[in-house]
Amino acid sequence: MTKAFTEDSLHSGRQIWIFDKEYISEFVYGGIDGAVTTFAVVAGAAGANADIIWVLIFGFANLIADGFSMSVGNYFSVKAERDNFEKHKKIEYWEIENLREKEVEEIREIYEAKGFKGELLEQVVEVITSNNDVWVDTMMKEELEMTKDQKAPVKTAFATFLSFNVIGIIPLLSYVMSALFDFQGDLFLISCIATGIALMIVGYLKSEVTQTSHFKGILETLLLGGLAAFLAYLAGDVLAAYLL
């Protein structure tokens, strides 16, 4: 069923459950990667019939190292994008001070291409070029097609790290319970089910952000995660057969 959207529903609020919409993309990205990569470790170990202790060692090593690596990469990516924006913004300020006529003509060409003509076009050009801040903002958006990401690099990195670990630990929980409380059962099957549920939740959140079908968001997240797990299990099984 196709979701029905209204203007209010598309723009309402900044929260999805307890999550801030502004950082939900980082949570989804980190959560999917955390669940998939950690479950890949579990699946590979299961395919190789490894002991629980090795599943836990490699699983938690993956959580800490990959989670930190992802968050650092996210931090530098967002920071580099903001720095690049500020660099080009400074260049535009220099150009309107030193190449004013050329920049005025560029504004005229931009709005002429949008259909403005004659006196109205000249009025638009005059209004925009009368304020340097508005002028630079217009050039950034219209000429360079650049907008500033308002999200703080530290917060995006933290959201990625948090989601990677919160969702990523789920495939390991059955093994943790077994190690701590001598829990008995098919640990890999339980891990599969728990990871599937985690991926479904992340897929739901993704569909909320993109305003697409919940079913589609859940299904594609589940299928991609399942494919990664299958490949890891197969690799563990094949390598164990030849190396052990």
HELIX and SHEET records of a PDB file:
HELIX    1   1 GLU A    7  HIS A   11  1                                   5    
HELIX    2   2 LYS A   21  TYR A   23  5                                   3    
HELIX    3   3 ILE A   24  GLY A   47  1                                  24    
HELIX    4   4 ILE A   52  ASN A   98  1                                  47    
HELIX    5   5 ARG A  100  ALA A  113  1                                  14    
HELIX    6   6 GLY A  118  THR A  129  1                                  12    
HELIX    7   7 ASN A  132  THR A  138  1                                   7    
HELIX    8   8 MET A  139  GLU A  143  3                                   5    
HELIX    9   9 PRO A  153  GLY A  168  1                                  16    
HELIX   10  10 ILE A  170  LEU A  172  5                                   3    
HELIX   11  11 LEU A  173  PHE A  181  1                                   9    
HELIX   12  12 LEU A  187  THR A  210  1                                  24    
HELIX   13  13 HIS A  214  LEU A  243  1                                  30    
SHEET    1   A 2 GLN A  15  ILE A  16  0                                        
SHEET    2   A 2 PHE A  19  ASP A  20 -1                                        
END                                                                             
